[in-house]
Amino acid sequence: MSLLRNAIDMLQATSRTFLIPISGLPPRLKEAVTSAYLCMRAIDEIEDHPHLDNVLKAKLLRSLSLNLQSANASTAIDDFTIGLESFRDRLDSVTMRVGEWALLAPDEIAPRVWDASAAMADRMAYWAECNWLVRSQADLDCYTFSVAGAVGLLLSDLWGWYDNTQTDRMHAIGFGRGLQAVNILRNRSEDLGRGADFLPEGWSTADLHDYARYNLSLADQYCASLPHGPALNFCRIPLALAYGTLDALSQGKEKLSRSDVLALVAMATSSN
């Protein structure tokens, strides 16, 4: 129980988008999804770190990937940060506590969470080495799959593991890509400040809005196919926030206000 309590505390500190839908999940599924989210957040914090060069980021990400790949039922918490300890004073606590998050997942699904997290870390190492260079839509598709489309696939696996909920996996990828495209639009100034530009050559932000809305239309189909239950309850909230964020950005706002978020969450959950 202490692992879950600590994880929820970290979740409160790192994500207002996913705290609410994760908090509403039933036991065991809550642990699995929280484990996956925080493991991937640990990876994100390395990728987005403002004071690490790309070579070091790639090295740390590959170390973390190898630790996750070698994990088993007897792996200790500290084993997940082998290769990272020398940089403890420079890495965020969500990264240095990745062993807690990894071991939170129920034993029978933990290897799938570790596998997905390890693969993401490897992909992020690749993107760090090429300085997140996106030239074409194919590059953008590759990047958005690496960081989010693959998460959609993992969530589909978690729904299936928990109660045999079946999903369209192409729509699952679109769900992840759509959410990530919205994040790219929202964080564009910050990304440019660290030298990362995710717009393909010749694209405007309007083109990226179109890309996001196309993929969110796949997310709509994903949600429409879900039976009433925890998967649908979970997915409605980030989808509503993604659409709300797109609308806010189109109106010249930088992000949703807290009142906007609460209103969208209330609307998303009122039909549960």
C-alpha positions as CSV (number, residue, x, y, z in Angstrom):
1,M,0.0,0.0,0.0
2,S,2.9,2.4,0.8
3,L,4.1,2.0,-2.8
4,L,0.7,3.1,-4.2
5,R,0.4,6.0,-1.7
6,N,3.9,7.3,-2.7
7,A,3.0,6.9,-6.3
8,I,-0.2,8.8,-6.0
9,D,1.7,11.6,-4.2
10,M,4.1,11.7,-7.1
11,L,1.3,11.7,-9.6
12,Q,-0.3,14.7,-7.9
13,A,3.0,16.5,-8.3
14,T,3.5,15.7,-11.9
15,S,0.2,15.5,-13.8
16,R,-3.1,17.2,-13.5
17,T,-4.3,15.5,-16.8
18,F,-3.9,12.0,-15.6
19,L,-4.4,12.3,-11.8
20,I,-8.2,12.3,-12.0
21,P,-8.7,9.4,-14.4
22,I,-6.1,7.2,-12.7
23,S,-7.5,8.0,-9.3
24,G,-10.9,6.6,-10.5
25,L,-9.6,3.2,-11.6
26,P,-10.3,0.1,-9.5
27,P,-7.6,-1.7,-7.5
28,R,-4.9,-3.5,-9.4
29,L,-5.7,-1.7,-12.6
30,K,-4.9,1.5,-10.8
31,E,-1.5,0.1,-9.7
32,A,-0.8,-1.0,-13.3
33,V,-1.7,2.2,-15.0
34,T,0.1,4.3,-12.3
35,S,3.2,2.2,-12.7
36,A,3.2,2.7,-16.4
37,Y,2.5,6.4,-16.2
38,L,5.3,7.1,-13.7
39,C,7.9,4.9,-15.4
40,M,7.3,6.8,-18.6
41,R,7.3,10.1,-16.7
42,A,10.7,9.1,-15.4
43,I,11.9,8.7,-19.0
44,D,10.3,12.0,-20.1
45,E,12.1,13.9,-17.4
46,I,15.5,12.7,-18.8
47,E,14.4,13.5,-22.4
48,D,13.2,17.0,-21.5
49,H,16.0,17.8,-19.0
50,P,17.2,21.4,-19.7
51,H,20.8,20.9,-18.4
52,L,21.9,17.5,-19.9
53,D,23.4,17.3,-23.3
54,N,21.9,14.9,-25.9
55,V,24.8,12.4,-25.7
56,L,24.4,12.1,-21.9
57,K,20.6,11.8,-22.3
58,A,20.9,8.9,-24.7
59,K,23.4,7.2,-22.3
60,L,21.1,7.5,-19.3
61,L,18.0,6.5,-21.3
62,R,19.7,3.3,-22.6
63,S,20.9,2.5,-19.0
64,L,17.3,2.8,-17.8
65,S,16.1,0.7,-20.7
66,L,18.6,-2.1,-19.9
67,N,17.6,-2.0,-16.2
68,L,13.9,-2.5,-17.2
69,Q,14.8,-5.2,-19.7
70,S,16.7,-7.2,-17.0
71,A,14.0,-6.8,-14.3
72,N,12.3,-9.9,-12.7
73,A,10.3,-10.7,-9.6
74,S,13.4,-10.5,-7.4
75,T,14.8,-7.2,-8.8
76,A,15.4,-4.7,-6.0
77,I,14.2,-1.1,-6.2
78,D,17.8,0.3,-6.5
79,D,18.6,-2.1,-9.5
80,F,16.4,0.1,-11.7
81,T,18.7,3.1,-11.4
82,I,22.0,1.3,-12.1
83,G,24.0,3.7,-14.3
84,L,22.0,6.7,-13.1
85,E,23.3,7.1,-9.5
86,S,26.2,9.3,-10.5
87,F,23.7,11.9,-11.8
88,R,21.3,11.7,-8.8
89,D,21.9,15.4,-8.0
90,R,20.9,16.4,-11.6
91,L,17.9,14.1,-12.2
92,D,14.4,14.6,-11.0
93,S,13.1,12.5,-8.1
94,V,10.5,10.9,-10.4
95,T,13.4,9.4,-12.4
96,M,15.5,8.3,-9.4
97,R,12.5,6.6,-7.9
98,V,11.7,4.6,-11.0
99,G,12.2,1.4,-9.2
100,E,9.3,2.2,-6.9
101,W,7.1,2.8,-9.9
102,A,8.2,-0.3,-11.8
103,L,7.5,-2.6,-8.8
104,L,4.1,-1.1,-8.2
105,A,2.6,-3.0,-11.2
106,P,0.9,-6.4,-10.3
107,D,3.3,-9.3,-10.9
108,E,1.4,-10.8,-13.8
109,I,1.3,-7.6,-15.9
110,A,4.5,-6.0,-14.7
111,P,6.7,-7.5,-17.5
112,R,4.5,-5.8,-20.1
113,V,4.8,-2.4,-18.3
114,W,8.6,-2.9,-18.1
115,D,8.8,-3.9,-21.8
116,A,6.8,-0.8,-22.9
117,S,8.9,1.5,-20.7
118,A,12.2,0.0,-21.9
119,A,11.2,0.3,-25.5
120,M,10.2,4.0,-24.9
121,A,13.5,4.7,-23.3
122,D,15.4,3.2,-26.3
123,R,13.3,5.3,-28.7
124,M,13.9,8.4,-26.7
125,A,17.7,7.7,-26.8
126,Y,17.4,7.6,-30.6
127,W,15.5,10.9,-30.7
128,A,18.0,12.6,-28.3
129,E,20.9,11.5,-30.5
130,C,19.3,13.0,-33.7
131,N,18.2,16.1,-31.7
132,W,14.5,15.4,-32.4
133,L,14.9,16.2,-36.0
134,V,11.6,16.0,-37.8
135,R,11.6,16.6,-41.5
136,S,8.5,14.9,-42.8
137,Q,5.1,13.6,-41.6
138,A,6.7,10.2,-41.5
139,D,9.2,11.5,-39.0
140,L,6.4,13.1,-37.0
141,D,4.4,9.8,-37.1
142,C,7.5,8.0,-35.9
143,Y,8.0,10.4,-33.0
144,T,4.4,10.5,-31.9
145,F,4.3,6.7,-32.0
146,S,7.5,6.5,-30.0
147,V,6.3,8.6,-27.1
148,A,2.5,8.1,-27.2
149,G,1.1,5.8,-29.8
150,A,2.9,2.9,-28.1
151,V,1.3,4.0,-24.8
152,G,-2.1,3.6,-26.4
153,L,-1.1,0.0,-27.3
154,L,0.0,-0.6,-23.7
155,L,-3.2,0.8,-22.3
156,S,-5.1,-1.6,-24.6
157,D,-3.1,-4.5,-23.2
158,L,-3.9,-3.3,-19.6
159,W,-7.7,-3.2,-20.4
160,G,-7.5,-6.6,-21.9
161,W,-5.5,-8.0,-18.9
162,Y,-7.9,-6.5,-16.3
163,D,-11.3,-7.5,-17.7
164,N,-10.8,-8.7,-21.2
165,T,-11.9,-5.4,-22.8
166,Q,-10.9,-5.6,-26.5
167,T,-9.9,-2.6,-28.6
168,D,-9.0,-1.5,-32.1
169,R,-5.2,-1.2,-31.9
170,M,-4.9,1.2,-34.8
171,H,-7.3,3.5,-33.0
172,A,-5.3,3.1,-29.9
173,I,-2.2,4.4,-31.7
174,G,-4.3,7.3,-33.0
175,F,-5.4,8.1,-29.5
176,G,-1.8,8.4,-28.3
177,R,-0.7,10.3,-31.3
178,G,-3.6,12.8,-31.0
179,L,-2.7,13.5,-27.3
180,Q,0.9,14.0,-28.2
181,A,0.2,16.3,-31.1
182,V,-1.8,18.5,-28.7
183,N,1.2,18.4,-26.2
184,I,3.5,19.5,-29.1
185,L,1.3,22.4,-29.9
186,R,0.9,23.4,-26.2
187,N,4.7,23.2,-25.5
188,R,6.0,24.6,-28.8
189,S,7.7,27.6,-27.4
190,E,9.4,25.6,-24.7
191,D,10.5,22.9,-27.2
192,L,11.9,25.5,-29.6
193,G,13.8,26.9,-26.6
194,R,15.6,23.6,-26.1
195,G,16.3,23.3,-29.9
196,A,13.5,20.8,-30.7
197,D,11.1,21.6,-33.6
198,F,8.4,18.9,-34.2
199,L,6.8,20.6,-37.2
200,P,7.7,18.9,-40.5
201,E,9.3,21.0,-43.2
202,G,6.7,23.2,-44.8
203,W,4.2,22.7,-42.1
204,S,2.5,25.5,-40.1
205,T,0.9,25.2,-36.7
206,A,-2.5,25.0,-38.6
207,D,-1.2,21.8,-40.2
208,L,-0.3,20.4,-36.8
209,H,-3.8,21.3,-35.6
210,D,-5.2,19.3,-38.5
211,Y,-2.9,16.4,-37.7
212,A,-4.0,16.4,-34.0
213,R,-7.7,16.5,-34.9
214,Y,-7.4,13.7,-37.4
215,N,-5.7,11.5,-34.8
216,L,-8.2,12.6,-32.1
217,S,-11.0,11.4,-34.5
218,L,-9.4,8.0,-34.2
219,A,-9.5,8.4,-30.4
220,D,-13.2,9.2,-30.7
221,Q,-13.7,5.8,-32.5
222,Y,-11.5,4.1,-29.8
223,C,-13.7,5.4,-27.0
224,A,-16.9,4.7,-28.9
225,S,-16.0,1.1,-29.1
226,L,-15.3,0.7,-25.4
227,P,-17.9,-0.9,-23.1
228,H,-19.0,1.0,-20.0
229,G,-16.4,0.3,-17.4
230,P,-13.0,1.5,-16.2
231,A,-11.3,1.8,-19.6
232,L,-14.0,4.1,-21.0
233,N,-14.1,6.1,-17.8
234,F,-10.4,6.6,-18.0
235,C,-10.1,7.5,-21.7
236,R,-12.9,10.1,-21.8
237,I,-11.1,12.5,-19.5
238,P,-7.7,13.0,-21.4
239,L,-9.6,13.0,-24.7
240,A,-11.9,15.8,-23.4
241,L,-8.9,17.8,-22.1
242,A,-7.1,17.3,-25.5
243,Y,-10.0,18.8,-27.4
244,G,-10.4,21.6,-24.9
245,T,-6.7,22.4,-25.2
246,L,-6.9,22.5,-29.0
247,D,-9.9,24.9,-28.8
248,A,-8.1,27.1,-26.2
249,L,-4.9,27.3,-28.4
250,S,-7.0,28.2,-31.4
251,Q,-8.4,31.1,-29.4
252,G,-4.9,32.3,-28.6
253,K,-4.8,31.0,-25.0
254,E,-1.6,29.3,-23.8
255,K,-3.3,26.6,-21.9
256,L,-6.5,25.6,-20.1
257,S,-7.3,27.3,-16.8
258,R,-8.0,25.2,-13.8
259,S,-11.7,26.1,-14.0
260,D,-11.6,25.0,-17.7
261,V,-10.1,21.7,-16.7
262,L,-12.6,21.1,-13.9
263,A,-15.5,21.9,-16.2
264,L,-14.3,19.6,-19.0
265,V,-13.7,16.7,-16.5
266,A,-17.2,17.2,-15.1
267,M,-18.7,17.0,-18.6
268,A,-16.6,13.9,-19.5
269,T,-17.6,12.1,-16.3
270,S,-21.3,13.1,-16.3
271,S,-22.1,10.5,-18.9
272,N,-20.3,7.6,-17.1
